[in-house]
Amino acid sequence: MYGRLWIGIVIALAVTALAAAGCAQVEQRQRLAEPVGPVMRTPVGGTIATIMKDRDLPNAFGRADIYGRTVDAGFVRIIYRGRNADGSVLVEQVNVDVQSNASTMTRAPVIYTGTQPAVASSRERGVAYGTSRTVSVASPADQVAMPLPGAAQFSIPKQRSLTLPTGQAVEFISAEAHQLLFRIVDQGM
């Protein structure tokens, strides 16, 4: 009897080790919400660019979820604040970080069928939201903390561009007192 118990424990430990080894490290990603290429316009106080941040949902071993689920990690927003007398562009960068204890252990199981509208099914109560391709479920067990946003104001000299954290650059076409014409381009274009 003890022999079978030890074999069961060894097999369980081996499966656990294989499951932990098969998952990637938890990574944080950033993606630009605005399109790259077209000329855009924003008023004073309007958004130039928003960079959405997310990170892999960690599993019980601290590795990335094998299904590719993610959790919100905040955003960075670049806001047009006007222009200086010398023609430089005034911008404000607002950083919002979201810290969450969400993991595969706090998230309810989700059933999604690709041929039908998004369907969430769970043993827990939660909030489901998503698009036709993805569904996320925020469980009542998830705890989210949002420290106060960090903000910095600075000016960009005439004929200069602003490099975004995602690698693209904002080219300023025309900075007026009431609006900004600009374009976001990939670096090297």
C-alpha positions as CSV (number, residue, x, y, z in Angstrom):
1,M,0.0,0.0,0.0
2,Y,2.8,2.5,0.9
3,G,4.6,1.6,-2.3
4,R,1.5,2.7,-4.4
5,L,1.2,5.9,-2.3
6,W,4.9,6.8,-3.0
7,I,4.5,6.0,-6.7
8,G,1.4,8.3,-6.8
9,I,3.3,11.1,-5.0
10,V,6.3,10.8,-7.4
11,I,4.0,10.8,-10.5
12,A,2.1,13.9,-9.1
13,L,5.4,15.7,-8.5
14,A,6.7,14.8,-11.9
15,V,3.5,16.1,-13.6
16,T,3.6,19.3,-11.5
17,A,7.3,19.8,-12.5
18,L,6.5,19.2,-16.2
19,A,3.5,21.6,-16.1
20,A,5.7,24.3,-14.5
21,A,8.6,23.8,-16.9
22,G,6.3,23.9,-20.0
23,C,5.1,27.4,-19.4
24,A,6.9,30.6,-20.4
25,Q,7.9,33.4,-18.0
26,V,5.3,36.0,-17.3
27,E,5.9,38.9,-19.6
28,Q,4.4,42.4,-19.8
29,R,3.5,43.9,-23.2
30,Q,2.6,47.3,-24.5
31,R,0.6,48.1,-27.6
32,L,-0.3,51.3,-29.3
33,A,-4.1,52.0,-29.4
34,E,-3.9,54.5,-32.3
35,P,-3.3,53.7,-35.9
36,V,0.2,54.1,-37.4
37,G,0.4,56.2,-40.6
38,P,-2.6,58.5,-41.0
39,V,-2.6,62.2,-40.1
40,M,-4.7,62.8,-37.0
41,R,-6.0,65.9,-35.2
42,T,-6.5,66.5,-31.5
43,P,-7.6,69.6,-29.5
44,V,-5.7,71.0,-26.5
45,G,-6.3,68.4,-23.7
46,G,-6.9,65.7,-26.3
47,T,-5.0,62.4,-26.6
48,I,-2.1,62.0,-29.0
49,A,-1.4,58.4,-28.1
50,T,-2.5,55.7,-25.7
51,I,-0.3,52.7,-24.9
52,M,-2.2,49.8,-23.4
53,K,-0.2,47.6,-21.0
54,D,-1.0,44.0,-20.1
55,R,0.8,41.0,-18.7
56,D,0.5,37.3,-18.8
57,L,-1.9,35.8,-16.3
58,P,0.4,33.8,-14.0
59,N,-0.4,30.2,-13.0
60,A,0.1,28.6,-9.6
61,F,3.8,28.2,-10.3
62,G,4.3,31.9,-11.3
63,R,4.7,31.1,-15.0
64,A,2.5,32.3,-17.9
65,D,-0.9,30.8,-18.4
66,I,-0.8,28.1,-21.1
67,Y,-3.9,29.4,-22.7
68,G,-2.4,32.9,-23.3
69,R,-4.8,34.8,-21.0
70,T,-3.7,38.2,-19.8
71,V,-4.5,40.7,-17.1
72,D,-4.7,44.5,-17.4
73,A,-1.5,46.3,-16.3
74,G,-2.5,49.9,-17.0
75,F,-1.8,52.4,-19.7
76,V,0.3,55.4,-20.7
77,R,-1.5,58.4,-22.3
78,I,0.2,61.2,-24.1
79,I,-1.9,64.4,-24.1
80,Y,-1.5,67.6,-26.1
81,R,-1.3,70.7,-23.8
82,G,-0.7,73.4,-26.3
83,R,2.4,75.1,-27.6
84,N,5.1,77.5,-26.3
85,A,5.8,80.9,-27.8
86,D,8.9,79.4,-29.5
87,G,6.7,76.8,-31.3
88,S,7.6,73.8,-29.2
89,V,4.8,71.3,-28.5
90,L,3.7,70.9,-24.9
91,V,2.7,67.4,-23.9
92,E,1.8,65.6,-20.7
93,Q,2.5,61.9,-20.2
94,V,0.2,60.2,-17.7
95,N,1.2,56.7,-16.4
96,V,-1.5,54.5,-14.8
97,D,-0.2,51.2,-13.4
98,V,-2.6,48.5,-12.4
99,Q,-1.5,45.9,-9.9
100,S,-3.5,42.8,-9.6
101,N,-3.4,39.5,-7.7
102,A,-5.2,37.8,-10.6
103,S,-3.9,34.4,-11.5
104,T,-5.2,31.2,-13.0
105,M,-6.3,30.3,-9.5
106,T,-8.5,33.4,-9.0
107,R,-10.0,33.4,-12.5
108,A,-13.0,31.3,-13.2
109,P,-12.9,28.8,-16.0
110,V,-14.2,30.2,-19.3
111,I,-15.8,28.4,-22.2
112,Y,-15.5,30.0,-25.5
113,T,-16.8,28.7,-28.8
114,G,-15.3,30.4,-31.9
115,T,-18.4,29.9,-34.1
116,Q,-20.9,31.6,-31.7
117,P,-21.0,34.8,-29.8
118,A,-18.7,34.9,-26.8
119,V,-20.1,32.8,-23.9
120,A,-18.8,32.8,-20.4
121,S,-19.6,29.8,-18.1
122,S,-18.3,29.6,-14.6
123,R,-19.0,28.2,-11.1
124,E,-18.3,31.6,-9.6
125,R,-20.0,34.9,-10.1
126,G,-17.9,37.4,-12.0
127,V,-18.0,40.0,-14.8
128,A,-17.5,38.9,-18.4
129,Y,-16.4,41.3,-21.1
130,G,-14.8,40.9,-24.4
131,T,-15.1,40.9,-28.2
132,S,-16.0,38.2,-30.7
133,R,-12.5,36.7,-30.3
134,T,-11.6,37.1,-26.7
135,V,-13.4,36.9,-23.4
136,S,-12.0,37.9,-20.0
137,V,-13.7,37.1,-16.7
138,A,-12.9,39.2,-13.7
139,S,-13.6,37.1,-10.6
140,P,-14.7,38.5,-7.3
141,A,-11.5,36.9,-5.9
142,D,-9.3,39.3,-8.0
143,Q,-8.0,42.2,-6.1
144,V,-6.8,45.3,-8.1
145,A,-4.7,48.2,-6.8
146,M,-4.2,51.4,-8.8
147,P,-1.7,53.8,-7.2
148,L,-2.1,57.4,-8.1
149,P,-1.2,58.1,-11.7
150,G,2.2,59.6,-12.4
151,A,2.3,62.6,-14.8
152,A,5.1,64.6,-16.3
153,Q,4.8,67.6,-18.6
154,F,7.5,68.5,-21.1
155,S,8.0,70.3,-24.4
156,I,9.2,68.9,-27.7
157,P,11.3,71.4,-29.8
158,K,10.2,72.3,-33.3
159,Q,11.1,69.9,-36.0
160,R,11.6,67.1,-33.5
161,S,9.5,63.9,-33.0
162,L,8.5,62.1,-29.8
163,T,9.5,58.5,-29.4
164,L,6.8,56.3,-27.8
165,P,7.5,53.4,-25.4
166,T,6.3,51.0,-28.1
167,G,9.0,52.2,-30.5
168,Q,6.9,54.3,-32.9
169,A,7.5,58.1,-33.2
170,V,5.0,60.9,-33.2
171,E,5.7,63.5,-35.9
172,F,4.2,66.9,-35.2
173,I,2.9,68.4,-38.5
174,S,1.3,71.6,-37.2
175,A,1.0,72.8,-33.5
176,E,-1.7,75.5,-33.2
177,A,-3.0,77.2,-30.1
178,H,-6.2,75.1,-30.2
179,Q,-5.3,71.9,-32.0
180,L,-2.4,69.6,-33.1
181,L,-2.0,67.8,-36.4
182,F,0.3,64.8,-36.1
183,R,1.1,61.4,-37.4
184,I,2.4,58.3,-35.7
185,V,5.1,56.4,-37.7
186,D,7.2,53.3,-37.3
187,Q,10.8,54.2,-36.5
188,G,13.0,54.2,-39.7
189,M,10.2,55.4,-42.0
